[in-house]
Amino acid sequence: MENSIDIKDMSLYLIDISNKEYKETNIPEDSDFKAYVDELLSEIQNINEKRRFEFSSTTNEFHTVLINYFQEESLENKSAKNLAKRLLKKEIAADEKIAKLNKKVNQGCFLQLLLKENDSFSYCGVKVDYDEYLDRINFKDRIGLKKKKKIYRAVKVSFNKDGIPEDVHVFDKNTTLASYWWKEFLELNEQQGDELNTKRASEAVVNKIKSFKKDYPIDYNILKNTVIARFKQKGTMKYDTFVTEVFENYTPDDKTLEPKLQKIIKSLKELPDHKTKPFDRLFNLVPSAVKYKKSNVKLTREIEVSYPYEIKNLENQIWHEKSSNGDNLVVIRSTTNGFKQFKLKKREQL
């Protein structure tokens, strides 16, 4: 059943880093802001690329504020104001820290929402960045909120029936999660760090495709090599995008694999929510956490081929051919002088 979401209360603070001030603003009844918030909330509800976090302490300011919100079911209190003040302080500190890198924290506003989802209570805090644009009437510079391609970072917290905040998810539409947001401002700890996420996710995906190994060795080898190559890269892992690019866009060498591949894709999408070994759908890759190093393939009793898993376009580097007399041949493309150690034979000689 789809969640029914009711906004019980809402507050909006303008966070002005340049002038080091914050200010609560009233939202006019005839504005389009409510529609904007509904659209923003729907986007946050449906985004899969989020991180699980936990409170570093039950006595820190954010946790204490949440308890007050649950008890009062209101944002018209000192707690809401103090949280906006805290955000301003942390953004000023972050802005000063990254100034030496010629970067800055974007100006924006701080939106807080108290929600009722069916019978459950939850909180959503969102820092939405401003964007510059030209006014269509006088073509003068203006600053405001983007309706499309919104840039924001958010936190969503669900409460249990006793009013204790429990499940915490952090979202960031930027490339990486801003540490000042979740670590400094919200004082949260990662449930699964980047290293553990990389280890669990890579092992879970490889284990899931093992069922291909016996009946579809070519496809298994290509997919396994591609998967490990992705996890050994530096950068951000967007898990759902990864599944689409590697598996949904894959054309099997053996066409009979296609229906089984669709079932595997469904299972792959459920892996992050595993009960005992969950991982986040968004994290920074730690290549050293990937345990798979080399593939060793025995070709004869005496000869074995070994190569690192992260070879790109493996099928264009090593492949299988048939000689004129029916022998199975493994061909390796050589880009060094190593081939000179072996006798040259022409195809018609094989």
C-alpha positions in Angstrom: 0.0 0.0 0.0 1.4 3.4 -0.9 2.1 5.7 2.0 -0.4 8.5 2.7 1.7 11.6 3.7 0.2 14.5 5.6 2.3 17.6 6.4 1.5 18.4 10.0 3.7 21.5 10.2 6.3 23.3 8.2 8.9 26.0 8.8 11.3 27.9 6.5 14.5 29.7 7.5 16.6 31.8 5.1 20.3 30.9 5.8 22.5 33.8 4.8 26.2 32.8 5.1 27.5 36.1 3.6 25.9 38.2 6.3 26.0 35.4 9.0 22.4 35.5 9.8 19.3 33.3 9.7 15.7 34.5 9.4 12.4 32.7 9.6 10.1 33.6 6.7 6.3 33.4 6.4 5.0 31.7 3.4 2.1 33.6 1.7 -1.1 31.7 1.5 -1.4 32.5 -2.3 2.1 31.3 -3.1 3.1 28.2 -5.1 5.5 27.1 -2.3 3.1 24.4 -1.0 3.1 22.7 -4.5 6.9 23.1 -4.6 7.2 21.3 -1.2 4.8 18.5 -2.2 7.0 17.9 -5.3 10.2 18.0 -3.3 8.9 15.7 -0.7 7.7 13.2 -3.3 11.2 13.2 -4.9 12.8 12.6 -1.5 10.4 9.8 -0.8 11.1 8.0 -4.0 14.9 8.5 -4.3 16.8 5.2 -3.7 20.3 6.8 -3.5 20.4 7.5 0.2 22.6 6.5 3.1 21.6 4.9 6.4 22.9 6.7 9.5 22.5 6.5 13.3 22.7 9.0 16.1 26.2 9.5 17.6 24.5 10.2 20.9 20.9 10.4 22.3 21.9 13.7 24.1 23.2 15.6 21.1 21.2 18.7 19.9 19.5 17.1 16.8 18.3 14.1 18.7 17.0 16.3 21.6 15.2 18.6 19.1 13.5 15.6 17.5 12.1 14.4 20.8 10.6 17.9 21.3 9.1 17.9 17.9 7.4 14.6 18.5 6.0 15.8 21.9 4.7 19.1 20.6 3.9 18.1 17.0 4.9 21.7 16.2 7.7 23.7 14.7 6.6 26.9 16.2 9.1 26.7 19.1 12.7 27.5 20.2 14.0 24.1 19.0 13.2 24.9 15.3 14.9 28.3 15.6 18.0 26.8 17.4 18.4 24.1 14.7 18.4 26.8 12.0 21.0 28.7 14.0 23.1 25.6 14.3 23.0 25.0 10.6 24.1 28.6 9.9 27.1 28.2 12.3 28.2 24.9 10.7 27.8 26.3 7.1 29.9 29.3 8.0 32.6 27.0 9.4 32.5 24.7 6.3 32.6 27.7 4.0 35.7 29.1 5.7 37.3 25.6 5.5 36.9 25.1 1.8 37.6 28.7 0.8 41.3 27.9 0.4 40.2 25.4 -2.4 38.3 28.2 -4.1 35.0 26.5 -3.3 32.1 27.7 -1.2 29.0 26.5 0.5 26.0 27.5 -1.6 23.4 30.0 -0.2 20.0 28.6 0.4 17.1 28.0 2.8 16.4 25.5 5.5 13.0 23.7 5.3 11.7 21.6 8.1 8.6 19.3 7.9 6.7 17.2 10.4 4.9 14.4 8.7 2.3 11.8 9.4 2.7 8.8 7.1 -0.3 6.5 7.6 -0.1 6.0 11.4 3.6 6.9 11.7 5.3 10.2 12.6 8.5 11.4 10.8 10.7 14.5 10.4 12.3 15.8 7.2 14.9 18.6 7.2 16.1 20.0 3.8 18.7 22.5 2.9 17.7 23.7 -0.6 20.3 25.7 -2.6 19.5 28.8 -4.4 20.2 29.3 -8.1 20.7 32.4 -10.2 18.6 33.3 -13.2 17.5 36.2 -15.4 14.1 37.6 -14.9 12.0 37.1 -18.1 10.4 40.6 -17.8 13.4 42.9 -17.2 16.2 40.4 -17.7 17.8 41.4 -14.4 19.7 39.0 -12.1 17.4 37.1 -9.7 18.1 34.4 -7.1 15.6 31.7 -6.1 14.7 28.0 -5.9 14.9 25.8 -9.0 11.6 24.0 -9.7 13.4 21.4 -11.9 16.7 19.7 -11.1 16.6 20.9 -7.5 19.9 20.9 -5.6 19.5 19.9 -1.9 20.7 17.8 0.9 18.1 16.3 3.3 17.6 14.1 6.4 14.5 12.0 7.1 13.9 10.4 10.5 11.1 8.0 11.4 9.9 7.6 15.0 8.6 4.4 16.7 5.3 4.3 18.5 6.9 5.5 21.7 8.2 8.7 20.0 11.8 7.6 19.8 13.6 8.6 16.6 15.0 5.5 14.9 15.5 5.1 11.2 17.7 7.9 9.8 18.4 8.4 6.1 20.5 11.1 4.5 20.1 12.3 0.9 22.4 14.6 -1.2 21.7 15.6 -4.8 25.4 16.6 -5.1 28.0 14.1 -6.2 29.1 13.3 -2.7 27.6 13.6 0.7 28.6 16.8 2.4 30.3 15.9 5.7 29.4 19.2 7.4 25.7 18.3 6.9 25.6 14.8 8.4 28.7 14.8 10.6 28.9 18.4 11.9 25.4 19.6 11.8 23.3 16.5 12.5 26.0 14.7 14.5 25.3 11.3 12.9 27.5 8.2 12.4 27.4 6.0 9.3 25.8 2.7 9.8 28.0 1.2 7.1 31.1 3.1 6.1 32.4 3.2 2.6 34.8 0.3 3.1 32.1 -2.0 4.4 29.7 -0.9 1.7 32.2 -1.7 -1.0 33.1 -5.1 0.5 29.5 -6.2 1.1 28.1 -4.9 -2.2 30.9 -6.4 -4.4 30.7 -9.8 -2.7 26.9 -9.9 -2.8 26.7 -9.1 -6.5 29.4 -11.6 -7.5 27.7 -14.3 -5.3 24.4 -13.6 -7.0 25.8 -14.2 -10.5 27.6 -17.5 -9.6 24.5 -19.4 -10.8 25.6 -18.5 -14.4 29.0 -20.0 -14.1 28.2 -23.6 -15.1 25.7 -23.1 -17.9 26.8 -19.7 -19.2 30.6 -19.5 -18.6 31.2 -16.8 -21.2 28.6 -14.5 -19.9 29.6 -15.2 -16.3 33.2 -14.3 -17.0 32.3 -11.1 -18.8 29.8 -10.0 -16.1 32.1 -10.9 -13.2 35.0 -9.0 -14.7 32.8 -6.0 -15.4 31.4 -6.0 -11.9 34.8 -6.2 -10.2 36.2 -3.5 -12.5 33.4 -1.1 -11.5 34.0 -1.7 -7.7 37.7 -1.2 -8.1 37.3 2.2 -9.6 37.6 5.3 -7.4 34.5 7.5 -7.2 30.9 7.3 -6.1 28.8 4.1 -6.4 25.2 4.7 -7.3 24.0 1.2 -7.0 20.8 1.3 -8.9 22.5 3.1 -11.8 25.2 0.4 -11.7 22.6 -2.4 -12.0 21.1 -0.7 -15.0 24.3 -0.1 -16.8 26.0 -3.4 -16.1 23.0 -5.8 -16.2 19.9 -4.3 -17.7 21.9 -3.0 -20.7 23.8 -6.2 -21.1 23.3 -8.4 -24.2 24.0 -12.0 -23.3 26.4 -14.0 -25.5 24.0 -17.0 -25.0 20.5 -15.8 -25.8 18.9 -18.4 -23.5 20.3 -16.5 -20.5 18.0 -13.6 -21.2 14.9 -14.7 -19.1 17.2 -15.8 -16.2 19.0 -12.5 -16.3 15.8 -10.6 -15.8 15.2 -12.6 -12.6 18.7 -12.0 -11.4 18.3 -8.2 -12.0 15.2 -8.2 -9.7 17.2 -10.0 -7.0 20.2 -7.6 -7.5 17.9 -4.6 -6.8 16.9 -6.1 -3.5 20.4 -6.9 -2.2 21.0 -3.5 -0.4 18.1 -4.4 1.9 19.5 -7.7 3.0 18.6 -8.4 6.7 22.1 -9.5 7.9 24.4 -7.8 5.4 22.8 -4.7 4.1 24.6 -1.9 2.2 23.8 1.6 1.0 22.7 2.4 -2.5 25.0 5.4 -2.5 28.6 5.4 -1.2 32.2 6.2 -2.1 34.1 3.2 -3.5 37.1 1.8 -1.6 39.0 -0.3 -4.2 41.2 -2.0 -1.6 38.0 -3.5 0.1 37.3 -5.6 -3.0 38.7 -9.1 -2.3 38.8 -10.4 -5.9 42.3 -10.0 -7.4 42.9 -12.4 -10.3 41.2 -14.9 -12.4 43.2 -18.2 -13.0 42.0 -20.3 -15.9 43.5 -23.7 -16.5 43.8 -24.4 -20.3 45.9 -27.6 -20.3 47.6 -29.7 -17.6 50.7 -27.5 -17.9 49.3 -24.0 -18.9 47.2 -21.6 -16.9 46.2 -18.1 -17.8 46.1 -15.5 -15.1 44.8 -11.9 -15.4 43.4 -9.2 -13.1 39.6 -9.0 -12.9 39.5 -5.3 -13.7 40.5 -5.6 -17.4 38.2 -3.4 -19.5 36.6 -5.0 -22.6 37.9 -8.4 -21.6 36.3 -10.1 -24.6 38.5 -8.0 -26.9 41.6 -8.9 -25.0 41.2 -12.7 -24.7 38.9 -14.8 -26.8 38.3 -18.3 -28.1 38.7 -19.6 -31.6 38.5 -23.0 -33.5 41.4 -24.2 -35.6 40.9 -25.7 -39.0 41.2 -29.2 -37.5 38.7 -28.4 -34.7 41.1 -27.7 -31.8 40.0 -25.1 -29.3 42.4 -22.1 -29.2 42.6 -19.2 -26.7 43.9 -16.0 -28.3 45.4 -13.3 -26.3 46.0 -9.8 -27.8 49.6 -8.8 -27.1 50.6 -5.1 -26.7 54.1 -5.8 -25.5 57.1 -7.7 -26.9 56.1 -10.8 -25.0 54.6 -12.4 -28.1 58.1 -12.7 -29.5 58.8 -15.6 -27.1 56.4 -17.8 -29.0 56.6 -19.4 -32.4 54.5 -17.7 -35.1 52.0 -19.9 -36.9 49.6 -18.8 -39.6 45.9 -19.7 -39.4 46.1 -22.2 -42.2 48.8 -24.1 -40.3 46.5 -24.7 -37.3 
